């Protein structure tokens, strides 16, 4: 006779994304299971133990994933790396005084 206990997996959650215009992305994730976390910014194709990524492209949707190592319990977030140059000069000359994001 065997006894089996089924428990709900606790999925890590991405709680902060710090992206700068130099292309560096630093992820912060919750870790309720206290297991070793792995991170991915290519929708889970490749994984790494570091939460820091370099050469992340600008103005692109990044499919961020975080998981407990050797499990399939994955937290995810879609993040847009929005970078805009400072082109607004609100000085009242009617040139580049406002920005309009309407499509």
C-alpha positions, 0 to 999 in steps of 0.5 A: 500500500502506498500513501500519496500526498498532493500539495499545491505548488507555490509559483514564484512571481515577478515583482519588479523589473528594472530596465535602463536605456543601456539595455540592462534588465534586473528582475526581482521575484518572490520565492515562497518555496525558498528553492533556487530560482532561474530566470528567462527573457526569451519565453523559457527557451534558455534559463540562467541563475542570475537575475541580471540580463544585459543587451536587452533590446529597446522597444520590444516585448520581452517574455519574462519567466521565473521558475524554481530550478528543475520544476515546471512551476513558472511565473511569467510577465510580458514587459515592454522595454520602452525607451524614448529619447528626450525630445520634448521641449515644453518651452512655449515655442510650439515646437516639440512642446507636447507628445501625443501617443494616440495611434 
